[in-house]
Amino acid sequence: MTANIKLIAGLGNPGSDYRGTRHNAGADFVEALARQCGATLQSEGRFFGLTARITLAGHDLRLLIPTTFMNRSGQAVAAMAGFYKIDPEQILIAHDELDIPAGQARFKQGGGHGGHNGLRDIVPALGNNKNFHRLRIGIGHPGHASRVTGHVLGKPTADERVRIDQSIDEALDALPLLLDGNTSRAMSRLHSFSAA
C-alpha cells in the first residue's frame, strides 16, 4: 500500500517575528527538505505561499509553506491541492505538536485537529476530509492551558532547538520510507527516535 504523497506542506506563521518559533516547526521541516534537495522555495501568489518542486527517492513532490497566518493555512493547501488535482490522502502536513515532547516526531494519517489552528482550518478547506497524512513535530507542553499561546509563539530554548532540529533530521531520514509505502517501517523508525 503506497502512501502516494504528492504534496508536503509545512505550517507556520509568516514574517520575521515568528521565524524560529515553536509554532513554525512544520515550516522549518519543509525548508530543511527543500535545502536537502537543492530546491529554492519561491513565492507563488495563486497558492498563497512559498513553493518548490522536488524529486525525492524517485517521487515527484510539491512543497508548500503557506504565507497566510496559521489559522488560514487551509486557503493555501486547498489552492495547491485543487490546482494539481491532489487528493487529501496524497497530502502530508508537517506541524508542531504540543502533546509530543521536543526531540520526538510522529507520522500519523487521519484524525482530528487536536486544537491546532492550522489543522482546524485545513480540514474544512479539504471538504472535511481528515484523511491526510501528518508529521507531528514535538514542541512539548508548557503544563497549563493558559500558557499555551505564549509557548507556541515563543522561541524554544537552545537545548529544545537542538532537539527539535534533531527530530526534523530524523523525519527527513524516515520520509523516503513513507513515500515508498513502507508506512509501518517509517513510523517505527521515527517513533523509536528521541533526541537526548
Secondary structure, DSSP 4 states (H G I P E B T S, - for coil): ------EEEE----STTTTT-GGGHHHHHHHHHHHHTT---EEEGGGTEEEEEEEETTEEEEEEEE-S-GGGHHHHHHHHHHHTT--GGGEEEEEEETTS-TT-EEEEES---TT-HHHHHHHHHTTT----EEEEEE----SSGGGHHHHHTSPPPHHHHHHHHHHHHHHHHHHHHHHTT-HHHHHHHHHT----
